[in-house]
Amino acid sequence: MPAPIRDLDHLLEILRAAPQEKNSHAQIEYAALHGLPVTHGEIDVTSLPTFGGAEPSDLNAVWSWDAHRVLGGAGWDDLTIVDRLDEVAGD
């Protein structure tokens, strides 16, 4: 059984270390090892765990959140964690 993902920072660390080749055996095994959801042979970023707080009103490019921050980005290469206030200010 995989160890639970502790928080948003831990999730980002796990995602950054994931094999980037989609639909690969390596990515599916990595996802299973770390308790990440898989759809169509790749990590499903639309079903990542969340860590408390209300769902953000705008989920465009937001993949996970906690009470004070969001994890987002357009793709694997630009995943980042920002404060919710920064996210609102950036709209």
Secondary structure, 3 states (H helix, E strand, C coil): CCCCCCCHHHHHHHHHHCCCCCCCHHHHHHHHHHCCCEECCEECHHHCCCECCCCCCCCCCEEEEECCEEEECCCHHHCEEEEHHHHHHCC
